[in-house]
Amino acid sequence: MEKYEGVFIVRPDLNAENLKGLIGSVEDEIKKGKGSVDKLESWGKKNMAYSIKKFPEGVYYKVDFNIAPAALQDMERKFRLNENILRFMIIKKDKK
């Protein structure tokens, strides 16, 4: 298992219930890959430097998690196909 950090920008027009469901689905995808979520932070709604899919702002989330590298590629593909996730970036953390 490797440690990763992911930042997700989701649509700002989602209601609280849909937003909670979306974040739950992100956690479920990590768990499907035999991973675990260490920390989940909401950074709230922020303006972006430029519009993405006609949205000038987005709701930001940061997720620290562990997962096998082989499962990461499939998980990223599913995130790309999700219309409610405007952008995401996943990076490998140092082994400190």
N, CA, C and O atoms as CSV, one atom per row, in Angstrom:
chain,resi,resn,atom,element,x,y,z
A,1,MET,N,N,0.836,-1.186,0.000
A,1,MET,CA,C,0.000,0.000,0.000
A,1,MET,C,C,0.879,1.248,0.000
A,1,MET,O,O,1.874,1.338,0.719
A,2,GLU,N,N,0.484,2.177,-0.809
A,2,GLU,CA,C,1.176,3.460,-0.887
A,2,GLU,C,C,0.261,4.550,-0.338
A,2,GLU,O,O,-0.963,4.420,-0.362
A,3,LYS,N,N,0.868,5.621,0.154
A,3,LYS,CA,C,0.095,6.757,0.668
A,3,LYS,C,C,-0.078,7.783,-0.440
A,3,LYS,O,O,0.870,8.121,-1.149
A,4,TYR,N,N,-1.308,8.274,-0.576
A,4,TYR,CA,C,-1.640,9.268,-1.589
A,4,TYR,C,C,-2.430,10.405,-0.966
A,4,TYR,O,O,-3.024,10.275,0.104
A,5,GLU,N,N,-2.413,11.527,-1.678
A,5,GLU,CA,C,-3.190,12.691,-1.287
A,5,GLU,C,C,-3.969,13.135,-2.517
A,5,GLU,O,O,-3.393,13.310,-3.590
A,6,GLY,N,N,-5.257,13.315,-2.365
A,6,GLY,CA,C,-6.087,13.731,-3.489
A,6,GLY,C,C,-6.841,15.003,-3.165
A,6,GLY,O,O,-7.341,15.179,-2.054
A,7,VAL,N,N,-6.919,15.889,-4.146
A,7,VAL,CA,C,-7.727,17.102,-4.018
A,7,VAL,C,C,-8.792,17.034,-5.104
A,7,VAL,O,O,-8.488,16.818,-6.277
A,8,PHE,N,N,-10.027,17.220,-4.702
A,8,PHE,CA,C,-11.161,17.136,-5.612
A,8,PHE,C,C,-11.894,18.471,-5.631
A,8,PHE,O,O,-12.110,19.088,-4.588
A,9,ILE,N,N,-12.273,18.906,-6.822
A,9,ILE,CA,C,-13.129,20.081,-6.974
A,9,ILE,C,C,-14.446,19.559,-7.525
A,9,ILE,O,O,-14.493,18.978,-8.610
A,10,VAL,N,N,-15.510,19.771,-6.772
A,10,VAL,CA,C,-16.816,19.261,-7.187
A,10,VAL,C,C,-17.753,20.424,-7.506
A,10,VAL,O,O,-17.510,21.566,-7.115
A,11,ARG,N,N,-18.809,20.111,-8.211
A,11,ARG,CA,C,-19.774,21.127,-8.656
A,11,ARG,C,C,-20.340,21.896,-7.461
A,11,ARG,O,O,-20.691,21.292,-6.447
A,12,PRO,N,N,-20.428,23.214,-7.571
A,12,PRO,CA,C,-20.948,24.008,-6.453
A,12,PRO,C,C,-22.469,23.981,-6.335
A,12,PRO,O,O,-23.012,24.394,-5.311
A,13,ASP,N,N,-23.163,23.504,-7.365
A,13,ASP,CA,C,-24.625,23.526,-7.335
A,13,ASP,C,C,-25.248,22.258,-6.749
A,13,ASP,O,O,-26.470,22.107,-6.774
A,14,LEU,N,N,-24.433,21.351,-6.226
A,14,LEU,CA,C,-24.971,20.139,-5.605
A,14,LEU,C,C,-25.548,20.471,-4.231
A,14,LEU,O,O,-24.968,21.251,-3.475
A,15,ASN,N,N,-26.693,19.873,-3.919
A,15,ASN,CA,C,-27.242,20.091,-2.580
A,15,ASN,C,C,-26.464,19.237,-1.575
A,15,ASN,O,O,-25.653,18.398,-1.967
A,16,ALA,N,N,-26.708,19.450,-0.298
A,16,ALA,CA,C,-25.930,18.793,0.759
A,16,ALA,C,C,-26.020,17.269,0.671
A,16,ALA,O,O,-25.034,16.571,0.910
A,17,GLU,N,N,-27.193,16.761,0.332
A,17,GLU,CA,C,-27.382,15.312,0.253
A,17,GLU,C,C,-26.566,14.703,-0.893
A,17,GLU,O,O,-25.912,13.675,-0.717
A,18,ASN,N,N,-26.609,15.343,-2.063
A,18,ASN,CA,C,-25.845,14.848,-3.211
A,18,ASN,C,C,-24.345,14.982,-2.983
A,18,ASN,O,O,-23.565,14.130,-3.408
A,19,LEU,N,N,-23.951,16.053,-2.313
A,19,LEU,CA,C,-22.538,16.268,-2.007
A,19,LEU,C,C,-22.023,15.182,-1.067
A,19,LEU,O,O,-20.928,14.651,-1.250
A,20,LYS,N,N,-22.825,14.864,-0.066
A,20,LYS,CA,C,-22.457,13.805,0.878
A,20,LYS,C,C,-22.371,12.454,0.159
A,20,LYS,O,O,-21.478,11.653,0.439
A,21,GLY,N,N,-23.297,12.209,-0.761
A,21,GLY,CA,C,-23.279,10.973,-1.535
A,21,GLY,C,C,-22.066,10.878,-2.441
A,21,GLY,O,O,-21.492,9.801,-2.607
A,22,LEU,N,N,-21.671,12.005,-3.031
A,22,LEU,CA,C,-20.500,12.025,-3.906
A,22,LEU,C,C,-19.227,11.728,-3.125
A,22,LEU,O,O,-18.392,10.939,-3.568
A,23,ILE,N,N,-19.079,12.352,-1.971
A,23,ILE,CA,C,-17.895,12.107,-1.146
A,23,ILE,C,C,-17.908,10.664,-0.634
A,23,ILE,O,O,-16.858,10.033,-0.515
A,24,GLY,N,N,-19.087,10.156,-0.337
A,24,GLY,CA,C,-19.209,8.749,0.052
A,24,GLY,C,C,-18.784,7.818,-1.070
A,24,GLY,O,O,-18.171,6.780,-0.819
A,25,SER,N,N,-19.106,8.183,-2.311
A,25,SER,CA,C,-18.706,7.341,-3.446
A,25,SER,C,C,-17.195,7.379,-3.667
A,25,SER,O,O,-16.604,6.386,-4.091
A,26,VAL,N,N,-16.569,8.522,-3.380
A,26,VAL,CA,C,-15.102,8.603,-3.463
A,26,VAL,C,C,-14.487,7.664,-2.426
A,26,VAL,O,O,-13.554,6.920,-2.730
A,27,GLU,N,N,-15.011,7.702,-1.209
A,27,GLU,CA,C,-14.511,6.806,-0.159
A,27,GLU,C,C,-14.754,5.342,-0.528
A,27,GLU,O,O,-13.903,4.490,-0.276
A,28,ASP,N,N,-15.911,5.050,-1.123
A,28,ASP,CA,C,-16.224,3.675,-1.527
A,28,ASP,C,C,-15.263,3.172,-2.595
A,28,ASP,O,O,-14.845,2.014,-2.557
A,29,GLU,N,N,-14.909,4.034,-3.552
A,29,GLU,CA,C,-13.962,3.636,-4.604
A,29,GLU,C,C,-12.600,3.297,-4.008
A,29,GLU,O,O,-11.936,2.356,-4.445
A,30,ILE,N,N,-12.195,4.069,-3.014
A,30,ILE,CA,C,-10.920,3.789,-2.348
A,30,ILE,C,C,-10.998,2.443,-1.632
A,30,ILE,O,O,-10.059,1.649,-1.690
A,31,LYS,N,N,-12.109,2.193,-0.964
A,31,LYS,CA,C,-12.273,0.929,-0.232
A,31,LYS,C,C,-12.401,-0.260,-1.179
A,31,LYS,O,O,-11.960,-1.360,-0.845
A,32,LYS,N,N,-13.001,-0.059,-2.365
A,32,LYS,CA,C,-13.096,-1.139,-3.355
A,32,LYS,C,C,-11.718,-1.572,-3.828
A,32,LYS,O,O,-11.503,-2.738,-4.162
A,33,GLY,N,N,-10.788,-0.629,-3.855
A,33,GLY,CA,C,-9.412,-0.932,-4.252
A,33,GLY,C,C,-8.583,-1.450,-3.092
A,33,GLY,O,O,-7.354,-1.424,-3.145
A,34,LYS,N,N,-9.246,-1.921,-2.046
A,34,LYS,CA,C,-8.595,-2.454,-0.841
A,34,LYS,C,C,-7.771,-1.385,-0.124
A,34,LYS,O,O,-6.756,-1.683,0.505
A,35,GLY,N,N,-8.226,-0.140,-0.231
A,35,GLY,CA,C,-7.530,0.968,0.411
A,35,GLY,C,C,-8.275,1.451,1.641
A,35,GLY,O,O,-9.310,0.903,2.019
A,36,SER,N,N,-7.730,2.483,2.254
A,36,SER,CA,C,-8.364,3.069,3.431
A,36,SER,C,C,-8.184,4.583,3.400
A,36,SER,O,O,-7.175,5.094,2.915
A,37,VAL,N,N,-9.178,5.284,3.926
A,37,VAL,CA,C,-9.138,6.743,3.999
A,37,VAL,C,C,-8.578,7.128,5.360
A,37,VAL,O,O,-9.120,6.740,6.395
A,38,ASP,N,N,-7.485,7.897,5.354
A,38,ASP,CA,C,-6.883,8.357,6.604
A,38,ASP,C,C,-7.524,9.649,7.092
A,38,ASP,O,O,-7.782,9.817,8.284
A,39,LYS,N,N,-7.779,10.561,6.153
A,39,LYS,CA,C,-8.278,11.881,6.535
A,39,LYS,C,C,-9.079,12.473,5.385
A,39,LYS,O,O,-8.701,12.341,4.221
A,40,LEU,N,N,-10.178,13.121,5.714
A,40,LEU,CA,C,-11.019,13.788,4.724
A,40,LEU,C,C,-11.298,15.196,5.227
A,40,LEU,O,O,-11.850,15.378,6.312
A,41,GLU,N,N,-10.912,16.194,4.431
A,41,GLU,CA,C,-11.109,17.589,4.812
A,41,GLU,C,C,-11.948,18.303,3.762
A,41,GLU,O,O,-11.762,18.099,2.562
A,42,SER,N,N,-12.861,19.133,4.216
A,42,SER,CA,C,-13.602,19.998,3.309
A,42,SER,C,C,-12.975,21.382,3.381
A,42,SER,O,O,-12.864,21.965,4.460
A,43,TRP,N,N,-12.570,21.902,2.238
A,43,TRP,CA,C,-12.004,23.249,2.188
A,43,TRP,C,C,-13.066,24.277,1.840
A,43,TRP,O,O,-12.785,25.475,1.814
A,44,GLY,N,N,-14.271,23.825,1.575
A,44,GLY,CA,C,-15.374,24.731,1.299
A,44,GLY,C,C,-15.428,25.201,-0.145
A,44,GLY,O,O,-14.675,24.737,-1.002
A,45,LYS,N,N,-16.337,26.133,-0.387
A,45,LYS,CA,C,-16.549,26.670,-1.732
A,45,LYS,C,C,-15.564,27.805,-1.979
A,45,LYS,O,O,-15.445,28.727,-1.172
A,46,LYS,N,N,-14.858,27.725,-3.107
A,46,LYS,CA,C,-13.864,28.744,-3.446
A,46,LYS,C,C,-14.003,29.139,-4.909
A,46,LYS,O,O,-14.415,28.341,-5.751
A,47,ASN,N,N,-13.650,30.387,-5.191
A,47,ASN,CA,C,-13.598,30.844,-6.574
A,47,ASN,C,C,-12.374,30.238,-7.246
A,47,ASN,O,O,-11.326,30.068,-6.623
A,48,MET,N,N,-12.523,29.918,-8.523
A,48,MET,CA,C,-11.412,29.356,-9.283
A,48,MET,C,C,-10.820,30.437,-10.185
A,48,MET,O,O,-11.472,31.443,-10.465
A,49,ALA,N,N,-9.605,30.230,-10.629
A,49,ALA,CA,C,-8.940,31.201,-11.492
A,49,ALA,C,C,-9.648,31.325,-12.838
A,49,ALA,O,O,-9.632,32.388,-13.458
A,50,TYR,N,N,-10.262,30.246,-13.281
A,50,TYR,CA,C,-11.021,30.249,-14.531
A,50,TYR,C,C,-12.173,29.262,-14.391
A,50,TYR,O,O,-12.124,28.355,-13.560
A,51,SER,N,N,-13.196,29.438,-15.194
A,51,SER,CA,C,-14.370,28.567,-15.124
A,51,SER,C,C,-14.046,27.181,-15.661
A,51,SER,O,O,-13.323,27.030,-16.646
A,52,ILE,N,N,-14.591,26.182,-14.998
A,52,ILE,CA,C,-14.485,24.800,-15.447
A,52,ILE,C,C,-15.906,24.307,-15.657
A,52,ILE,O,O,-16.717,24.326,-14.732
A,53,LYS,N,N,-16.206,23.868,-16.866
A,53,LYS,CA,C,-17.554,23.421,-17.228
A,53,LYS,C,C,-18.604,24.475,-16.861
A,53,LYS,O,O,-19.682,24.155,-16.360
A,54,LYS,N,N,-18.260,25.727,-17.123
A,54,LYS,CA,C,-19.120,26.899,-16.901
A,54,LYS,C,C,-19.391,27.200,-15.424
A,54,LYS,O,O,-20.338,27.920,-15.108
A,55,PHE,N,N,-18.579,26.664,-14.523
A,55,PHE,CA,C,-18.705,26.972,-13.098
A,55,PHE,C,C,-17.519,27.837,-12.675
A,55,PHE,O,O,-16.373,27.409,-12.810
A,56,PRO,N,N,-17.773,29.055,-12.163
A,56,PRO,CA,C,-16.671,29.918,-11.730
A,56,PRO,C,C,-16.126,29.566,-10.345
A,56,PRO,O,O,-15.086,30.079,-9.933
A,57,GLU,N,N,-16.833,28.689,-9.630
A,57,GLU,CA,C,-16.383,28.272,-8.302
A,57,GLU,C,C,-16.630,26.782,-8.136
A,57,GLU,O,O,-17.359,26.167,-8.914
A,58,GLY,N,N,-16.010,26.214,-7.110
A,58,GLY,CA,C,-16.178,24.793,-6.841
A,58,GLY,C,C,-16.010,24.519,-5.359
A,58,GLY,O,O,-15.495,25.353,-4.615
A,59,VAL,N,N,-16.447,23.349,-4.940
A,59,VAL,CA,C,-16.296,22.922,-3.551
A,59,VAL,C,C,-15.083,21.996,-3.505
A,59,VAL,O,O,-15.024,20.996,-4.221
A,60,TYR,N,N,-14.128,22.338,-2.664
A,60,TYR,CA,C,-12.851,21.632,-2.601
A,60,TYR,C,C,-12.837,20.627,-1.450
A,60,TYR,O,O,-13.317,20.907,-0.352
A,61,TYR,N,N,-12.273,19.451,-1.730
A,61,TYR,CA,C,-12.072,18.420,-0.713
A,61,TYR,C,C,-10.666,17.870,-0.832
A,61,TYR,O,O,-10.134,17.726,-1.933
A,62,LYS,N,N,-10.068,17.563,0.309
A,62,LYS,CA,C,-8.748,16.926,0.336
A,62,LYS,C,C,-8.897,15.582,1.039
A,62,LYS,O,O,-9.491,15.493,2.114
A,63,VAL,N,N,-8.351,14.537,0.418
A,63,VAL,CA,C,-8.450,13.187,0.962
A,63,VAL,C,C,-7.052,12.588,1.048
A,63,VAL,O,O,-6.331,12.545,0.051
A,64,ASP,N,N,-6.665,12.126,2.236
A,64,ASP,CA,C,-5.432,11.361,2.421
A,64,ASP,C,C,-5.837,9.902,2.526
A,64,ASP,O,O,-6.704,9.550,3.326
A,65,PHE,N,N,-5.205,9.045,1.713
A,65,PHE,CA,C,-5.613,7.645,1.705
A,65,PHE,C,C,-4.450,6.728,1.345
A,65,PHE,O,O,-3.417,7.168,0.841
A,66,ASN,N,N,-4.647,5.447,1.616
A,66,ASN,CA,C,-3.698,4.390,1.258
A,66,ASN,C,C,-4.388,3.475,0.267
A,66,ASN,O,O,-5.559,3.136,0.435
A,67,ILE,N,N,-3.657,3.070,-0.774
A,67,ILE,CA,C,-4.221,2.148,-1.761
A,67,ILE,C,C,-3.070,1.513,-2.534
A,67,ILE,O,O,-1.979,2.076,-2.619
A,68,ALA,N,N,-3.325,0.350,-3.089
A,68,ALA,CA,C,-2.331,-0.312,-3.931
A,68,ALA,C,C,-2.221,0.451,-5.253
A,68,ALA,O,O,-3.241,0.861,-5.805
A,69,PRO,N,N,-1.013,0.648,-5.768
A,69,PRO,CA,C,-0.844,1.396,-7.020
A,69,PRO,C,C,-1.627,0.808,-8.196
A,69,PRO,O,O,-2.063,1.551,-9.075
A,70,ALA,N,N,-1.807,-0.495,-8.225
A,70,ALA,CA,C,-2.537,-1.128,-9.327
A,70,ALA,C,C,-4.004,-0.708,-9.342
A,70,ALA,O,O,-4.602,-0.611,-10.413
A,71,ALA,N,N,-4.585,-0.461,-8.190
A,71,ALA,CA,C,-5.999,-0.079,-8.105
A,71,ALA,C,C,-6.215,1.406,-8.383
A,71,ALA,O,O,-7.339,1.829,-8.653
A,72,LEU,N,N,-5.161,2.186,-8.320
A,72,LEU,CA,C,-5.282,3.633,-8.479
A,72,LEU,C,C,-5.735,4.026,-9.884
A,72,LEU,O,O,-6.550,4.937,-10.038
A,73,GLN,N,N,-5.225,3.363,-10.890
A,73,GLN,CA,C,-5.548,3.719,-12.273
A,73,GLN,C,C,-7.041,3.541,-12.567
A,73,GLN,O,O,-7.651,4.401,-13.202
A,74,ASP,N,N,-7.623,2.452,-12.118
A,74,ASP,CA,C,-9.054,2.213,-12.334
A,74,ASP,C,C,-9.896,3.238,-11.573
A,74,ASP,O,O,-10.915,3.715,-12.070
A,75,MET,N,N,-9.454,3.562,-10.373
A,75,MET,CA,C,-10.166,4.539,-9.558
A,75,MET,C,C,-10.146,5.915,-10.233
A,75,MET,O,O,-11.169,6.599,-10.268
A,76,GLU,N,N,-9.004,6.320,-10.763
A,76,GLU,CA,C,-8.901,7.613,-11.446
A,76,GLU,C,C,-9.798,7.662,-12.677
A,76,GLU,O,O,-10.390,8.700,-12.971
A,77,ARG,N,N,-9.903,6.557,-13.393
A,77,ARG,CA,C,-10.766,6.506,-14.575
A,77,ARG,C,C,-12.222,6.757,-14.182
A,77,ARG,O,O,-12.939,7.473,-14.880
A,78,LYS,N,N,-12.654,6.175,-13.077
A,78,LYS,CA,C,-14.029,6.374,-12.613
A,78,LYS,C,C,-14.268,7.817,-12.176
A,78,LYS,O,O,-15.355,8.355,-12.382
A,79,PHE,N,N,-13.261,8.443,-11.575
A,79,PHE,CA,C,-13.404,9.844,-11.178
A,79,PHE,C,C,-13.511,10.748,-12.407
A,79,PHE,O,O,-14.270,11.716,-12.399
A,80,ARG,N,N,-12.753,10.437,-13.462
A,80,ARG,CA,C,-12.816,11.235,-14.690
A,80,ARG,C,C,-14.201,11.168,-15.334
A,80,ARG,O,O,-14.655,12.141,-15.936
A,81,LEU,N,N,-14.862,10.036,-15.210
A,81,LEU,CA,C,-16.178,9.854,-15.822
A,81,LEU,C,C,-17.316,10.452,-14.997
A,81,LEU,O,O,-18.431,10.597,-15.499
A,82,ASN,N,N,-17.053,10.793,-13.760
A,82,ASN,CA,C,-18.082,11.354,-12.888
A,82,ASN,C,C,-18.287,12.829,-13.231
A,82,ASN,O,O,-17.364,13.634,-13.100
A,83,GLU,N,N,-19.482,13.178,-13.666
A,83,GLU,CA,C,-19.782,14.547,-14.094
A,83,GLU,C,C,-19.795,15.546,-12.944
A,83,GLU,O,O,-19.659,16.748,-13.174
A,84,ASN,N,N,-19.956,15.076,-11.722
A,84,ASN,CA,C,-20.006,15.982,-10.573
A,84,ASN,C,C,-18.624,16.385,-10.074
A,84,ASN,O,O,-18.499,17.341,-9.308
A,85,ILE,N,N,-17.588,15.672,-10.496
A,85,ILE,CA,C,-16.216,16.033,-10.142
A,85,ILE,C,C,-15.661,16.875,-11.285
A,85,ILE,O,O,-15.453,16.377,-12.391
A,86,LEU,N,N,-15.424,18.156,-11.006
A,86,LEU,CA,C,-14.927,19.055,-12.047
A,86,LEU,C,C,-13.455,18.783,-12.351
A,86,LEU,O,O,-13.066,18.698,-13.516
A,87,ARG,N,N,-12.647,18.648,-11.317
A,87,ARG,CA,C,-11.220,18.354,-11.455
A,87,ARG,C,C,-10.771,17.575,-10.231
A,87,ARG,O,O,-11.376,17.659,-9.162
A,88,PHE,N,N,-9.701,16.819,-10.407
A,88,PHE,CA,C,-9.075,16.166,-9.263
A,88,PHE,C,C,-7.604,15.958,-9.567
A,88,PHE,O,O,-7.195,15.892,-10.726
A,89,MET,N,N,-6.828,15.857,-8.520
A,89,MET,CA,C,-5.407,15.564,-8.652
A,89,MET,C,C,-5.019,14.643,-7.505
A,89,MET,O,O,-5.335,14.903,-6.344
A,90,ILE,N,N,-4.331,13.569,-7.851
A,90,ILE,CA,C,-3.868,12.616,-6.846
A,90,ILE,C,C,-2.358,12.529,-6.961
A,90,ILE,O,O,-1.817,12.296,-8.042
A,91,ILE,N,N,-1.682,12.718,-5.829
A,91,ILE,CA,C,-0.223,12.624,-5.819
A,91,ILE,C,C,0.215,11.622,-4.752
A,91,ILE,O,O,-0.472,11.406,-3.754
A,92,LYS,N,N,1.365,11.026,-4.991
A,92,LYS,CA,C,1.938,10.083,-4.036
A,92,LYS,C,C,2.677,10.873,-2.964
A,92,LYS,O,O,3.450,11.780,-3.273
A,93,LYS,N,N,2.439,10.525,-1.707
A,93,LYS,CA,C,3.088,11.224,-0.601
A,93,LYS,C,C,4.466,10.631,-0.341
A,93,LYS,O,O,4.728,9.469,-0.649
A,94,ASP,N,N,5.333,11.444,0.226
A,94,ASP,CA,C,6.657,10.970,0.622
A,94,ASP,C,C,6.524,9.950,1.741
A,94,ASP,O,O,5.521,9.925,2.454
A,95,LYS,N,N,7.533,9.115,1.890
A,95,LYS,CA,C,7.489,8.063,2.910
A,95,LYS,C,C,7.991,8.532,4.263
A,95,LYS,O,O,8.521,7.728,5.029
A,96,LYS,N,N,7.840,9.792,4.573
A,96,LYS,CA,C,8.280,10.325,5.869
A,96,LYS,C,C,7.357,9.899,6.962
A,96,LYS,O,O,7.570,10.253,8.122
